[in-house]
Amino acid sequence: MKIIILGAGQVGGSLAEHLASEANDITVVDTDSERLRDLGDRLDIRTVQGRGSLPTVLRQAGADDADMLVAVTNSDETNMVACQVAHTLFHTPTKIARVREAAYLTRSELFDNEAIPVDVLISPEQVVTNYIKRLIQHPGALQVIDFAEGKAQLVAVKAYYGGPLVGQQLRQLREHMPNVETRVAAIFRRDRPILPQGDTVIEADDEVFFIAAKANIRAVMSEMRRLDETYKRIVIAGGGQIGERLAEAIESRYQVKIIEMNPIRCRHLSDTLDSTVVLQGSASDRDLLLEENIADADLFLALTNDDEANIMSSLLAKRLGAKKVMTIINNPAYVDLIQGGDIDIAISPQLATIGTLLAHVRRGDIVSVHSLRRGAAEAIEAIAHGDEKSSKVIGKAIENIGLPPGTTIGAIIRDEEVIIAHDDTVIEAGDHVILFLVDKKHIRDVEKLFHVGLSFF
């Protein structure tokens, strides 16, 4: 696929890295020559320096025969104009734009071929807000991913000493919970993936990914670790777009405080939010944290744009007694360094956003793609189309499907029913199939499985 990416920042660069390793023809456009040089040295891609909304620059980048334009610069307006130019002058089939400003996003009539022709709108702030909201709903989870509009969830937890299933074989999960259907999709032990079998023994500190119907998630988590209590008091450091959206989403169910430096922003938050307490000051101010009884906080969230400020305020909050700490980290190099110590969960906004982008880039009918373990693995939701003649999966039991190495099918969503996958489970037309890949180089093979042959048409 021939793809033009506008913007060589964190999201554009990460997307180029994901796609370049999958035999796509990638061109990245940016005004910053240094960023482009760095990407060009690391990846097998073309780079073009210039403003991505200009017709001359888009033509130089290969817009005449591009399959897709992904506009993820820091400017909403540049992204929107670039999609308009690509549509009008180059008839680019698929146009994806990152748009952050809520005033644009609330006007859906803006984005169609008669107005601004954007096929897919990506709002990183909303993606990250939803991601954090799911983590708050499942205390103790490292990652929570929705499939089929939340009917099934994939959850990552760290197995702890004393968990009922720790030190036991996976096949005993069914004996422990005879009324709960679940499947362990993968285990990461000391950063290495293990494909689970019935006789696989779960060890303490394993990172276990399991899939189950939403209603059964807490029951399965309790097999791996002592369940954390539901959060009540939450402190948010940073009243930017993510901080504001998150407070708005959770303030009716939790006691929420926001700490924000900018007095003008504080006034805006006070006017916008209903029950959230807004405090002006620095989240790294020890006296302020003590004054606000940080030791009583169940969860401290550092959500500013500054990685160093987030890390320092999180470490201070934990030292002063906050029970759990989650931190947004924009620099991917920091994420592995800090997660699991004093900082319980490091959230990478670009990895959360990349999954949304990848769902539209994959071939076959891929509904959603989620990056797991900082991009080391992927979970994919694909729809089975066709019939037994035209499809490689329909009418076959899972044990007879030629799955690529390192790939497992975790569950199938059929209408409203969540079916946990077993070897004899047969896939039907219209099923949403949840696959887990520990080796991303086999993504193309998975896509081919869900292609429909010509005999269907």
ZIQUICOR-V908340 format. One record per residue. N is the residue number from 0. RES is the residue in one small letter. SS is DSSP state (H for helix, E for strand, C for the rest). Layout:
BEGIN
{{N;RES;SS} {N;RES;SS}}
END
This chain:
BEGIN
{{0;m;C} {1;k;E} {2;i;E} {3;i;E} {4;i;E} {5;l;E} {6;g;C} {7;a;C} {8;g;C} {9;q;H} {10;v;H} {11;g;H} {12;g;H} {13;s;H} {14;l;H} {15;a;H} {16;e;H} {17;h;H} {18;l;H} {19;a;H} {20;s;C} {21;e;C} {22;a;C} {23;n;C} {24;d;E} {25;i;E} {26;t;E} {27;v;E} {28;v;E} {29;d;E} {30;t;C} {31;d;C} {32;s;H} {33;e;H} {34;r;H} {35;l;H} {36;r;H} {37;d;H} {38;l;H} {39;g;H} {40;d;H} {41;r;H} {42;l;C} {43;d;C} {44;i;C} {45;r;E} {46;t;E} {47;v;E} {48;q;E} {49;g;C} {50;r;C} {51;g;C} {52;s;C} {53;l;C} {54;p;H} {55;t;H} {56;v;H} {57;l;H} {58;r;H} {59;q;H} {60;a;C} {61;g;C} {62;a;H} {63;d;H} {64;d;H} {65;a;C} {66;d;C} {67;m;E} {68;l;E} {69;v;E} {70;a;E} {71;v;C} {72;t;C} {73;n;C} {74;s;C} {75;d;H} {76;e;H} {77;t;H} {78;n;H} {79;m;H} {80;v;H} {81;a;H} {82;c;H} {83;q;H} {84;v;H} {85;a;H} {86;h;H} {87;t;H} {88;l;H} {89;f;H} {90;h;C} {91;t;C} {92;p;C} {93;t;E} {94;k;E} {95;i;E} {96;a;E} {97;r;E} {98;v;C} {99;r;C} {100;e;C} {101;a;H} {102;a;H} {103;y;H} {104;l;H} {105;t;C} {106;r;C} {107;s;H} {108;e;H} {109;l;H} {110;f;C} {111;d;C} {112;n;C} {113;e;C} {114;a;C} {115;i;C} {116;p;C} {117;v;C} {118;d;C} {119;v;E} {120;l;E} {121;i;E} {122;s;C} {123;p;H} {124;e;H} {125;q;H} {126;v;H} {127;v;H} {128;t;H} {129;n;H} {130;y;H} {131;i;H} {132;k;H} {133;r;H} {134;l;H} {135;i;H} {136;q;H} {137;h;C} {138;p;C} {139;g;C} {140;a;C} {141;l;C} {142;q;E} {143;v;E} {144;i;E} {145;d;E} {146;f;E} {147;a;C} {148;e;C} {149;g;C} {150;k;C} {151;a;E} {152;q;E} {153;l;E} {154;v;E} {155;a;E} {156;v;E} {157;k;E} {158;a;C} {159;y;C} {160;y;C} {161;g;C} {162;g;C} {163;p;C} {164;l;C} {165;v;C} {166;g;C} {167;q;C} {168;q;E} {169;l;C} {170;r;C} {171;q;H} {172;l;H} {173;r;H} {174;e;H} {175;h;H} {176;m;C} {177;p;C} {178;n;C} {179;v;C} {180;e;C} {181;t;E} {182;r;E} {183;v;E} {184;a;E} {185;a;E} {186;i;E} {187;f;E} {188;r;E} {189;r;C} {190;d;C} {191;r;E} {192;p;E} {193;i;E} {194;l;C} {195;p;C} {196;q;C} {197;g;C} {198;d;C} {199;t;C} {200;v;E} {201;i;C} {202;e;C} {203;a;C} {204;d;C} {205;d;C} {206;e;E} {207;v;E} {208;f;E} {209;f;E} {210;i;E} {211;a;E} {212;a;E} {213;k;H} {214;a;H} {215;n;H} {216;i;H} {217;r;H} {218;a;H} {219;v;H} {220;m;H} {221;s;H} {222;e;H} {223;m;H} {224;r;C} {225;r;C} {226;l;C} {227;d;C} {228;e;C} {229;t;C} {230;y;C} {231;k;C} {232;r;E} {233;i;E} {234;v;E} {235;i;E} {236;a;E} {237;g;C} {238;g;C} {239;g;C} {240;q;H} {241;i;H} {242;g;H} {243;e;H} {244;r;H} {245;l;H} {246;a;H} {247;e;H} {248;a;H} {249;i;H} {250;e;C} {251;s;C} {252;r;C} {253;y;C} {254;q;E} {255;v;E} {256;k;E} {257;i;E} {258;i;E} {259;e;E} {260;m;C} {261;n;C} {262;p;H} {263;i;H} {264;r;H} {265;c;H} {266;r;H} {267;h;H} {268;l;H} {269;s;H} {270;d;H} {271;t;H} {272;l;C} {273;d;C} {274;s;C} {275;t;C} {276;v;E} {277;v;E} {278;l;E} {279;q;E} {280;g;C} {281;s;C} {282;a;C} {283;s;C} {284;d;C} {285;r;H} {286;d;H} {287;l;H} {288;l;H} {289;l;H} {290;e;H} {291;e;C} {292;n;C} {293;i;H} {294;a;H} {295;d;H} {296;a;C} {297;d;C} {298;l;E} {299;f;E} {300;l;E} {301;a;E} {302;l;C} {303;t;C} {304;n;C} {305;d;C} {306;d;H} {307;e;H} {308;a;H} {309;n;H} {310;i;H} {311;m;H} {312;s;H} {313;s;H} {314;l;H} {315;l;H} {316;a;H} {317;k;H} {318;r;H} {319;l;C} {320;g;C} {321;a;C} {322;k;C} {323;k;E} {324;v;E} {325;m;E} {326;t;E} {327;i;E} {328;i;C} {329;n;C} {330;n;C} {331;p;H} {332;a;H} {333;y;H} {334;v;H} {335;d;H} {336;l;H} {337;i;H} {338;q;E} {339;g;C} {340;g;C} {341;d;C} {342;i;E} {343;d;C} {344;i;E} {345;a;E} {346;i;E} {347;s;C} {348;p;H} {349;q;H} {350;l;H} {351;a;H} {352;t;H} {353;i;H} {354;g;H} {355;t;H} {356;l;H} {357;l;H} {358;a;H} {359;h;H} {360;v;H} {361;r;C} {362;r;C} {363;g;C} {364;d;C} {365;i;E} {366;v;E} {367;s;E} {368;v;E} {369;h;E} {370;s;E} {371;l;E} {372;r;C} {373;r;C} {374;g;C} {375;a;C} {376;a;E} {377;e;E} {378;a;E} {379;i;E} {380;e;E} {381;a;E} {382;i;E} {383;a;C} {384;h;C} {385;g;C} {386;d;C} {387;e;C} {388;k;C} {389;s;C} {390;s;C} {391;k;C} {392;v;C} {393;i;C} {394;g;C} {395;k;C} {396;a;E} {397;i;H} {398;e;H} {399;n;H} {400;i;C} {401;g;C} {402;l;C} {403;p;C} {404;p;C} {405;g;C} {406;t;E} {407;t;E} {408;i;E} {409;g;E} {410;a;E} {411;i;E} {412;i;E} {413;r;E} {414;d;C} {415;e;C} {416;e;E} {417;v;E} {418;i;E} {419;i;E} {420;a;C} {421;h;C} {422;d;C} {423;d;C} {424;t;C} {425;v;E} {426;i;C} {427;e;C} {428;a;C} {429;g;C} {430;d;C} {431;h;E} {432;v;E} {433;i;E} {434;l;E} {435;f;E} {436;l;E} {437;v;C} {438;d;C} {439;k;H} {440;k;H} {441;h;H} {442;i;H} {443;r;H} {444;d;H} {445;v;H} {446;e;H} {447;k;H} {448;l;H} {449;f;C} {450;h;C} {451;v;C} {452;g;C} {453;l;H} {454;s;H} {455;f;H} {456;f;C}}
END
